[in-house]
Amino acid sequence: MLGAEVPVKVVSEMLGHASSTITLAVYARVPPGMAEEAGAALSAILLG
């Protein structure tokens, strides 16, 4: 669900976790290509 951009708070509540920190610690991974996409988005914002 996190990979599908469902908000972490929603995922956390659906899984019954006490906090979003637990959800992120267990399930959050950076899929291939995501870091590059984030870098490109940041560059576009900063450099126009």
PDB file of N, H, CA, C and O in Angstrom:
ATOM      1  N   MET A   1       0.829  -1.197   0.000  1.00  0.00           N
ATOM      2  CA  MET A   1       0.000   0.000   0.000  1.00  0.00           C
ATOM      3  C   MET A   1       0.868   1.254   0.000  1.00  0.00           C
ATOM      4  O   MET A   1       0.542   2.246  -0.651  1.00  0.00           O
ATOM      5  N   LEU A   2       1.978   1.198   0.738  1.00  0.00           N
ATOM      6  H   LEU A   2       2.243   0.392   1.267  1.00  0.00           H
ATOM      7  CA  LEU A   2       2.856   2.367   0.757  1.00  0.00           C
ATOM      8  C   LEU A   2       3.398   2.645  -0.637  1.00  0.00           C
ATOM      9  O   LEU A   2       3.529   3.803  -1.034  1.00  0.00           O
ATOM     10  N   GLY A   3       3.713   1.587  -1.384  1.00  0.00           N
ATOM     11  H   GLY A   3       3.607   0.647  -1.061  1.00  0.00           H
ATOM     12  CA  GLY A   3       4.190   1.742  -2.753  1.00  0.00           C
ATOM     13  C   GLY A   3       3.142   2.322  -3.675  1.00  0.00           C
ATOM     14  O   GLY A   3       3.472   2.906  -4.707  1.00  0.00           O
ATOM     15  N   ALA A   4       1.886   2.168  -3.313  1.00  0.00           N
ATOM     16  H   ALA A   4       1.618   1.694  -2.475  1.00  0.00           H
ATOM     17  CA  ALA A   4       0.779   2.723  -4.088  1.00  0.00           C
ATOM     18  C   ALA A   4       0.398   4.114  -3.598  1.00  0.00           C
ATOM     19  O   ALA A   4      -0.628   4.664  -4.001  1.00  0.00           O
ATOM     20  N   GLU A   5       1.235   4.682  -2.724  1.00  0.00           N
ATOM     21  H   GLU A   5       2.068   4.236  -2.397  1.00  0.00           H
ATOM     22  CA  GLU A   5       1.075   6.037  -2.199  1.00  0.00           C
ATOM     23  C   GLU A   5      -0.139   6.215  -1.294  1.00  0.00           C
ATOM     24  O   GLU A   5      -0.679   7.315  -1.177  1.00  0.00           O
ATOM     25  N   VAL A   6      -0.565   5.127  -0.657  1.00  0.00           N
ATOM     26  H   VAL A   6      -0.127   4.234  -0.753  1.00  0.00           H
ATOM     27  CA  VAL A   6      -1.584   5.247   0.387  1.00  0.00           C
ATOM     28  C   VAL A   6      -0.886   5.906   1.573  1.00  0.00           C
ATOM     29  O   VAL A   6       0.207   5.477   1.944  1.00  0.00           O
ATOM     30  N   PRO A   7      -1.478   6.930   2.180  1.00  0.00           N
ATOM     31  CA  PRO A   7      -0.829   7.606   3.306  1.00  0.00           C
ATOM     32  C   PRO A   7      -0.453   6.633   4.422  1.00  0.00           C
ATOM     33  O   PRO A   7      -1.225   5.739   4.768  1.00  0.00           O
ATOM     34  N   VAL A   8       0.737   6.820   4.976  1.00  0.00           N
ATOM     35  H   VAL A   8       1.365   7.547   4.695  1.00  0.00           H
ATOM     36  CA  VAL A   8       1.248   5.911   5.990  1.00  0.00           C
ATOM     37  C   VAL A   8       0.314   5.825   7.198  1.00  0.00           C
ATOM     38  O   VAL A   8       0.199   4.759   7.803  1.00  0.00           O
ATOM     39  N   LYS A   9      -0.332   6.885   7.550  1.00  0.00           N
ATOM     40  H   LYS A   9      -0.239   7.751   7.058  1.00  0.00           H
ATOM     41  CA  LYS A   9      -1.269   6.871   8.687  1.00  0.00           C
ATOM     42  C   LYS A   9      -2.420   5.912   8.420  1.00  0.00           C
ATOM     43  O   LYS A   9      -2.847   5.187   9.319  1.00  0.00           O
ATOM     44  N   VAL A  10      -2.920   5.903   7.202  1.00  0.00           N
ATOM     45  H   VAL A  10      -2.573   6.492   6.472  1.00  0.00           H
ATOM     46  CA  VAL A  10      -4.016   4.997   6.831  1.00  0.00           C
ATOM     47  C   VAL A  10      -3.537   3.550   6.915  1.00  0.00           C
ATOM     48  O   VAL A  10      -4.223   2.699   7.482  1.00  0.00           O
ATOM     49  N   VAL A  11      -2.368   3.271   6.356  1.00  0.00           N
ATOM     50  H   VAL A  11      -1.811   3.961   5.896  1.00  0.00           H
ATOM     51  CA  VAL A  11      -1.814   1.914   6.393  1.00  0.00           C
ATOM     52  C   VAL A  11      -1.610   1.476   7.839  1.00  0.00           C
ATOM     53  O   VAL A  11      -1.962   0.356   8.209  1.00  0.00           O
ATOM     54  N   SER A  12      -1.049   2.350   8.643  1.00  0.00           N
ATOM     55  H   SER A  12      -0.763   3.260   8.342  1.00  0.00           H
ATOM     56  CA  SER A  12      -0.787   2.048  10.041  1.00  0.00           C
ATOM     57  C   SER A  12      -2.069   1.679  10.782  1.00  0.00           C
ATOM     58  O   SER A  12      -2.101   0.705  11.534  1.00  0.00           O
ATOM     59  N   GLU A  13      -3.109   2.450  10.571  1.00  0.00           N
ATOM     60  H   GLU A  13      -3.083   3.241   9.960  1.00  0.00           H
ATOM     61  CA  GLU A  13      -4.390   2.172  11.232  1.00  0.00           C
ATOM     62  C   GLU A  13      -5.002   0.876  10.734  1.00  0.00           C
ATOM     63  O   GLU A  13      -5.561   0.115  11.525  1.00  0.00           O
ATOM     64  N   MET A  14      -4.908   0.609   9.430  1.00  0.00           N
ATOM     65  H   MET A  14      -4.455   1.227   8.788  1.00  0.00           H
ATOM     66  CA  MET A  14      -5.462  -0.618   8.864  1.00  0.00           C
ATOM     67  C   MET A  14      -4.762  -1.855   9.429  1.00  0.00           C
ATOM     68  O   MET A  14      -5.396  -2.890   9.632  1.00  0.00           O
ATOM     69  N   LEU A  15      -3.460  -1.748   9.680  1.00  0.00           N
ATOM     70  H   LEU A  15      -2.945  -0.907   9.515  1.00  0.00           H
ATOM     71  CA  LEU A  15      -2.687  -2.870  10.203  1.00  0.00           C
ATOM     72  C   LEU A  15      -2.757  -2.974  11.727  1.00  0.00           C
ATOM     73  O   LEU A  15      -2.289  -3.952  12.309  1.00  0.00           O
ATOM     74  N   GLY A  16      -3.345  -1.960  12.371  1.00  0.00           N
ATOM     75  H   GLY A  16      -3.726  -1.165  11.899  1.00  0.00           H
ATOM     76  CA  GLY A  16      -3.482  -1.984  13.818  1.00  0.00           C
ATOM     77  C   GLY A  16      -2.210  -1.631  14.567  1.00  0.00           C
ATOM     78  O   GLY A  16      -2.053  -1.993  15.733  1.00  0.00           O
ATOM     79  N   HIS A  17      -1.307  -0.932  13.910  1.00  0.00           N
ATOM     80  H   HIS A  17      -1.435  -0.638  12.963  1.00  0.00           H
ATOM     81  CA  HIS A  17      -0.063  -0.525  14.565  1.00  0.00           C
ATOM     82  C   HIS A  17      -0.331   0.632  15.520  1.00  0.00           C
ATOM     83  O   HIS A  17      -1.211   1.460  15.287  1.00  0.00           O
ATOM     84  N   ALA A  18       0.446   0.671  16.600  1.00  0.00           N
ATOM     85  H   ALA A  18       1.161  -0.002  16.790  1.00  0.00           H
ATOM     86  CA  ALA A  18       0.289   1.722  17.600  1.00  0.00           C
ATOM     87  C   ALA A  18       0.738   3.077  17.069  1.00  0.00           C
ATOM     88  O   ALA A  18       0.253   4.114  17.519  1.00  0.00           O
ATOM     89  N   SER A  19       1.668   3.069  16.110  1.00  0.00           N
ATOM     90  H   SER A  19       2.063   2.226  15.745  1.00  0.00           H
ATOM     91  CA  SER A  19       2.134   4.331  15.533  1.00  0.00           C
ATOM     92  C   SER A  19       2.599   4.115  14.103  1.00  0.00           C
ATOM     93  O   SER A  19       2.890   2.994  13.687  1.00  0.00           O
ATOM     94  N   SER A  20       2.663   5.201  13.367  1.00  0.00           N
ATOM     95  H   SER A  20       2.427   6.112  13.705  1.00  0.00           H
ATOM     96  CA  SER A  20       3.150   5.151  11.995  1.00  0.00           C
ATOM     97  C   SER A  20       4.631   4.782  11.934  1.00  0.00           C
ATOM     98  O   SER A  20       5.107   4.253  10.930  1.00  0.00           O
ATOM     99  N   THR A  21       5.350   5.065  13.012  1.00  0.00           N
ATOM    100  H   THR A  21       4.963   5.494  13.828  1.00  0.00           H
ATOM    101  CA  THR A  21       6.776   4.738  13.072  1.00  0.00           C
ATOM    102  C   THR A  21       6.987   3.233  12.917  1.00  0.00           C
ATOM    103  O   THR A  21       7.916   2.798  12.236  1.00  0.00           O
ATOM    104  N   ILE A  22       6.131   2.452  13.543  1.00  0.00           N
ATOM    105  H   ILE A  22       5.377   2.805  14.096  1.00  0.00           H
ATOM    106  CA  ILE A  22       6.240   0.994  13.430  1.00  0.00           C
ATOM    107  C   ILE A  22       6.017   0.565  11.988  1.00  0.00           C
ATOM    108  O   ILE A  22       6.770  -0.248  11.451  1.00  0.00           O
ATOM    109  N   THR A  23       4.988   1.108  11.368  1.00  0.00           N
ATOM    110  H   THR A  23       4.376   1.768  11.804  1.00  0.00           H
ATOM    111  CA  THR A  23       4.682   0.767   9.982  1.00  0.00           C
ATOM    112  C   THR A  23       5.859   1.089   9.077  1.00  0.00           C
ATOM    113  O   THR A  23       6.248   0.271   8.243  1.00  0.00           O
ATOM    114  N   LEU A  24       6.423   2.270   9.237  1.00  0.00           N
ATOM    115  H   LEU A  24       6.108   2.934   9.914  1.00  0.00           H
ATOM    116  CA  LEU A  24       7.545   2.669   8.392  1.00  0.00           C
ATOM    117  C   LEU A  24       8.777   1.820   8.650  1.00  0.00           C
ATOM    118  O   LEU A  24       9.485   1.455   7.711  1.00  0.00           O
ATOM    119  N   ALA A  25       9.040   1.504   9.900  1.00  0.00           N
ATOM    120  H   ALA A  25       8.466   1.800  10.663  1.00  0.00           H
ATOM    121  CA  ALA A  25      10.217   0.704  10.231  1.00  0.00           C
ATOM    122  C   ALA A  25      10.139  -0.693   9.632  1.00  0.00           C
ATOM    123  O   ALA A  25      11.156  -1.259   9.230  1.00  0.00           O
ATOM    124  N   VAL A  26       8.939  -1.244   9.572  1.00  0.00           N
ATOM    125  H   VAL A  26       8.113  -0.784   9.898  1.00  0.00           H
ATOM    126  CA  VAL A  26       8.778  -2.621   9.096  1.00  0.00           C
ATOM    127  C   VAL A  26       8.605  -2.693   7.581  1.00  0.00           C
ATOM    128  O   VAL A  26       9.171  -3.576   6.936  1.00  0.00           O
ATOM    129  N   TYR A  27       7.838  -1.783   7.013  1.00  0.00           N
ATOM    130  H   TYR A  27       7.379  -1.066   7.537  1.00  0.00           H
ATOM    131  CA  TYR A  27       7.416  -1.939   5.623  1.00  0.00           C
ATOM    132  C   TYR A  27       7.998  -0.953   4.619  1.00  0.00           C
ATOM    133  O   TYR A  27       7.970  -1.223   3.418  1.00  0.00           O
ATOM    134  N   ALA A  28       8.513   0.160   5.066  1.00  0.00           N
ATOM    135  H   ALA A  28       8.535   0.380   6.041  1.00  0.00           H
ATOM    136  CA  ALA A  28       8.975   1.171   4.111  1.00  0.00           C
ATOM    137  C   ALA A  28      10.309   0.759   3.496  1.00  0.00           C
ATOM    138  O   ALA A  28      11.274   0.468   4.202  1.00  0.00           O
ATOM    139  N   ARG A  29      10.340   0.742   2.200  1.00  0.00           N
ATOM    140  H   ARG A  29       9.556   0.978   1.626  1.00  0.00           H
ATOM    141  CA  ARG A  29      11.548   0.480   1.432  1.00  0.00           C
ATOM    142  C   ARG A  29      11.574   1.476   0.280  1.00  0.00           C
ATOM    143  O   ARG A  29      10.532   1.976  -0.143  1.00  0.00           O
ATOM    144  N   VAL A  30      12.751   1.756  -0.217  1.00  0.00           N
ATOM    145  H   VAL A  30      13.598   1.350   0.126  1.00  0.00           H
ATOM    146  CA  VAL A  30      12.865   2.631  -1.378  1.00  0.00           C
ATOM    147  C   VAL A  30      12.959   1.738  -2.611  1.00  0.00           C
ATOM    148  O   VAL A  30      13.994   1.118  -2.855  1.00  0.00           O
ATOM    149  N   PRO A  31      11.875   1.672  -3.388  1.00  0.00           N
ATOM    150  CA  PRO A  31      11.892   0.838  -4.579  1.00  0.00           C
ATOM    151  C   PRO A  31      12.882   1.371  -5.620  1.00  0.00           C
ATOM    152  O   PRO A  31      13.196   2.561  -5.618  1.00  0.00           O
ATOM    153  N   PRO A  32      13.370   0.508  -6.499  1.00  0.00           N
ATOM    154  CA  PRO A  32      14.280   0.961  -7.553  1.00  0.00           C
ATOM    155  C   PRO A  32      13.662   2.107  -8.345  1.00  0.00           C
ATOM    156  O   PRO A  32      12.498   2.045  -8.740  1.00  0.00           O
ATOM    157  N   GLY A  33      14.428   3.123  -8.567  1.00  0.00           N
ATOM    158  H   GLY A  33      15.374   3.174  -8.246  1.00  0.00           H
ATOM    159  CA  GLY A  33      13.970   4.264  -9.349  1.00  0.00           C
ATOM    160  C   GLY A  33      13.353   5.381  -8.533  1.00  0.00           C
ATOM    161  O   GLY A  33      13.286   6.515  -9.007  1.00  0.00           O
ATOM    162  N   MET A  34      12.898   5.097  -7.318  1.00  0.00           N
ATOM    163  H   MET A  34      12.953   4.176  -6.933  1.00  0.00           H
ATOM    164  CA  MET A  34      12.230   6.124  -6.530  1.00  0.00           C
ATOM    165  C   MET A  34      13.189   7.238  -6.126  1.00  0.00           C
ATOM    166  O   MET A  34      12.814   8.410  -6.143  1.00  0.00           O
ATOM    167  N   ALA A  35      14.414   6.888  -5.763  1.00  0.00           N
ATOM    168  H   ALA A  35      14.718   5.936  -5.748  1.00  0.00           H
ATOM    169  CA  ALA A  35      15.387   7.912  -5.368  1.00  0.00           C
ATOM    170  C   ALA A  35      15.695   8.836  -6.543  1.00  0.00           C
ATOM    171  O   ALA A  35      15.818  10.049  -6.371  1.00  0.00           O
ATOM    172  N   GLU A  36      15.818   8.260  -7.728  1.00  0.00           N
ATOM    173  H   GLU A  36      15.719   7.275  -7.868  1.00  0.00           H
ATOM    174  CA  GLU A  36      16.081   9.081  -8.915  1.00  0.00           C
ATOM    175  C   GLU A  36      14.912  10.013  -9.218  1.00  0.00           C
ATOM    176  O   GLU A  36      15.112  11.175  -9.573  1.00  0.00           O
ATOM    177  N   GLU A  37      13.692   9.498  -9.077  1.00  0.00           N
ATOM    178  H   GLU A  37      13.530   8.554  -8.789  1.00  0.00           H
ATOM    179  CA  GLU A  37      12.506  10.327  -9.310  1.00  0.00           C
ATOM    180  C   GLU A  37      12.442  11.469  -8.300  1.00  0.00           C
ATOM    181  O   GLU A  37      12.110  12.599  -8.657  1.00  0.00           O
ATOM    182  N   ALA A  38      12.757  11.175  -7.046  1.00  0.00           N
ATOM    183  H   ALA A  38      13.027  10.257  -6.757  1.00  0.00           H
ATOM    184  CA  ALA A  38      12.748  12.214  -6.024  1.00  0.00           C
ATOM    185  C   ALA A  38      13.805  13.269  -6.315  1.00  0.00           C
ATOM    186  O   ALA A  38      13.552  14.463  -6.152  1.00  0.00           O
ATOM    187  N   GLY A  39      14.991  12.836  -6.746  1.00  0.00           N
ATOM    188  H   GLY A  39      15.196  11.867  -6.879  1.00  0.00           H
ATOM    189  CA  GLY A  39      16.048  13.777  -7.097  1.00  0.00           C
ATOM    190  C   GLY A  39      15.660  14.667  -8.270  1.00  0.00           C
ATOM    191  O   GLY A  39      15.932  15.867  -8.262  1.00  0.00           O
ATOM    192  N   ALA A  40      15.031  14.079  -9.271  1.00  0.00           N
ATOM    193  H   ALA A  40      14.810  13.104  -9.277  1.00  0.00           H
ATOM    194  CA  ALA A  40      14.579  14.858 -10.421  1.00  0.00           C
ATOM    195  C   ALA A  40      13.523  15.876 -10.012  1.00  0.00           C
ATOM    196  O   ALA A  40      13.539  17.013 -10.481  1.00  0.00           O
ATOM    197  N   ALA A  41      12.605  15.470  -9.139  1.00  0.00           N
ATOM    198  H   ALA A  41      12.592  14.546  -8.757  1.00  0.00           H
ATOM    199  CA  ALA A  41      11.564  16.394  -8.667  1.00  0.00           C
ATOM    200  C   ALA A  41      12.184  17.541  -7.888  1.00  0.00           C
ATOM    201  O   ALA A  41      11.790  18.695  -8.062  1.00  0.00           O
ATOM    202  N   LEU A  42      13.155  17.235  -7.026  1.00  0.00           N
ATOM    203  H   LEU A  42      13.475  16.298  -6.884  1.00  0.00           H
ATOM    204  CA  LEU A  42      13.826  18.273  -6.256  1.00  0.00           C
ATOM    205  C   LEU A  42      14.578  19.224  -7.176  1.00  0.00           C
ATOM    206  O   LEU A  42      14.520  20.439  -6.988  1.00  0.00           O
ATOM    207  N   SER A  43      15.273  18.695  -8.158  1.00  0.00           N
ATOM    208  H   SER A  43      15.320  17.708  -8.311  1.00  0.00           H
ATOM    209  CA  SER A  43      15.998  19.530  -9.120  1.00  0.00           C
ATOM    210  C   SER A  43      15.047  20.458  -9.863  1.00  0.00           C
ATOM    211  O   SER A  43      15.345  21.636 -10.061  1.00  0.00           O
ATOM    212  N   ALA A  44      13.900  19.922 -10.273  1.00  0.00           N
ATOM    213  H   ALA A  44      13.658  18.965 -10.112  1.00  0.00           H
ATOM    214  CA  ALA A  44      12.929  20.741 -10.986  1.00  0.00           C
ATOM    215  C   ALA A  44      12.424  21.885 -10.117  1.00  0.00           C
ATOM    216  O   ALA A  44      12.227  23.003 -10.594  1.00  0.00           O
ATOM    217  N   ILE A  45      12.216  21.591  -8.838  1.00  0.00           N
ATOM    218  H   ILE A  45      12.376  20.683  -8.451  1.00  0.00           H
ATOM    219  CA  ILE A  45      11.740  22.635  -7.914  1.00  0.00           C
ATOM    220  C   ILE A  45      12.815  23.700  -7.706  1.00  0.00           C
ATOM    221  O   ILE A  45      12.532  24.897  -7.748  1.00  0.00           O
ATOM    222  N   LEU A  46      14.038  23.256  -7.483  1.00  0.00           N
ATOM    223  H   LEU A  46      14.268  22.284  -7.448  1.00  0.00           H
ATOM    224  CA  LEU A  46      15.112  24.200  -7.170  1.00  0.00           C
ATOM    225  C   LEU A  46      15.625  24.956  -8.386  1.00  0.00           C
ATOM    226  O   LEU A  46      15.970  26.134  -8.296  1.00  0.00           O
ATOM    227  N   LEU A  47      15.673  24.271  -9.521  1.00  0.00           N
ATOM    228  H   LEU A  47      15.392  23.314  -9.594  1.00  0.00           H
ATOM    229  CA  LEU A  47      16.269  24.877 -10.702  1.00  0.00           C
ATOM    230  C   LEU A  47      15.251  25.360 -11.718  1.00  0.00           C
ATOM    231  O   LEU A  47      15.603  26.039 -12.682  1.00  0.00           O
ATOM    232  N   GLY A  48      14.007  25.016 -11.508  1.00  0.00           N
ATOM    233  H   GLY A  48      13.721  24.464 -10.725  1.00  0.00           H
ATOM    234  CA  GLY A  48      12.938  25.472 -12.390  1.00  0.00           C
ATOM    235  C   GLY A  48      12.853  24.731 -13.626  1.00  0.00           C
ATOM    236  O   GLY A  48      11.992  25.015 -14.458  1.00  0.00           O
TER     237      GLY A  48
END
